[in-house]
Structure formats: C-alpha cells, structure tokens
Amino acid sequence: MTTITVAEVATAMQQAISEVIENMAFLEALPLSEPVEYAPDEAVFFTRLPIYKPYPAMVGLVMPQSMALKLAGSMMMRDFTMEEDEFEVMDVLSELANMLGGSLLTNLLPNLDAFELGLPECRVISDIEGGKEWENATPFPYELEGEVFLTTWSEGQ
Amino acid sequence: MKIMIADDSGTARMFIKQCLEISIEEEVEFMEAENGKVALEKLKAEPVDLLVTDLNMPVLDGRELIRRIAGSPKLHGMPIMVITSSGNQARKDELLEMGAGVVLRKPVNPMSIGEGLDLLAVGKDS
C-alpha cells in the first residue's frame, strides 16, 4: 500500500478544490494556512464520499448552510432557499463531493490503476458539537467569499 | 437528434445538458435516467443518437450499462460518452475497450464536451 502524507493530501486537495469550485461555480476557494477552530454559528451540510479502491478512505465536505445556498445558486444560476431547495442543495453538494474525490485521487496518485468511489451521502447537522462527526479525519479549511468550509480526509472507513 | 443522459445526480444531468446544448448545433431532444437500469429500459424502448452516462450510479452502474448495450443487438454500436469522476487513464482504457467512444473526467465544461462530440462525430452539421 502506498504511504500518503498529510502534506501530499493537502496539496492534492487544494488542486482538487481549485479545479472543482472554479469550474463548477466560478468562485475561488483559498486554503487557510493556520489551523482553525471550526465553529460556524449555523447548521452545516456534511457530505461524505467513500473511497473503496485503492484502499478504504473517506473524503468529507463540511459547509455552512448559507455558503452552500450561495454555492448552489452560483452553479445553477438561480436563488436557492433552505425551505424550498434543501434536497437539491444536497444533490449539488453530493455531486461536488463526487468530483472532489475523483480529482483528489487523480492528483494524489496519478499513476494509479483505476480507483473506485462509492456513492456520496449528505445530511444537515444542526449542532456540530466540536466536529465529532469528523473527529478522526484530517481537516483542511478553506475560505470562500469570506466564510470558512472544511474538506476532510481519513483512511479506513 | 436524441440524447440520453444517465446520471444519479440531477445537478450533473442539468449541467451536462446545458453543456450539450451549447456544443450541439442542431435541435436536441433529451431523455434522462437516474440509473443504468432506467436508462437501459428507456433505450430499449427508444434508441437514441448518443448516450451520455456516469459510471457511479445505484441499481445498475455505468460499466454494466455499457456492457449490456454492447451485448444488445438493438443497441450495439450506439455512440457512448462516459462522464465520470473516476476517469483516470487506466479506467479510460478499460471503458474504451468495453465499447465507450469517449471518456471524460468530471468536472466537464462545454469545451471538453464539444471535443468529445468531435471525437464521436456526433452533433456537428457537416
């Protein structure tokens, strides 16, 4: 099994975020170099994408609701609201996580034989309780339009 | 012309449809399916000029969909464009061997889809 360092994941994640967010939403997400205590004052969408091959891993996307609505609106070119569009926003985030996972693995392991991704899952978390949902994962914070979101990476499932 | 888009994400289907509309000069009738099983049923009832499919779908995935189309006397030879997040070189080679005409890696845009259509010789007035 290939040994992957956190620094390598961080670099590949940044490339993947740049490719996916800029291509799909025409927005720029910048990595935060300093660790952050992630505590948004609103509910978040938590999207997870399992990776089955070359070995079990998980990619996560943690995004405040207001940012997710803006991102979905930018991608689909219309206004989104939680009341009317919650499931569509989940579909947007699931598709983003899917692309993010594929791009991440392509950047991380360019000489890899075919890899295998699972189906993404997305849900709303009202109280993130210090990030218990992703406490065993490595977080990578990004700034988008003045707000912060996380991507996460963990090996094993 | 008729195009089937098979992808479990409504977001992806809409985005791909927009890219195709930009890239294709003639009028297009779109059919959609949320998985390979639904796509296969619709294609057997009404063959199309181009199938655009994801790989990672529930119920019946894109790889199995391509395999079944290749084995169907009615559908064999239908132009197939795969648009997937799992599109590295090894996977592309495998899918091309199975019967896909073009394999594109997500995220796509109108330009990459247009180049794929050129390779398939689909959707361009001669």
Interface residues (C-beta under 8 A of the other chain):
Chain A: E19 V20 N23 M24 M75 M76 E88 D91 V92 S94 E95 N98 M99 G101 G102 S103 L105 T106 P110 L112 D113 A114 F115 E116 L117 G118 L119
Chain B: D8 S9 G10 T11 A12 M14 F15 N56 P58 T84 S85 S86 G87 N88 A90 R91 E94 R105 K106 P107 N109
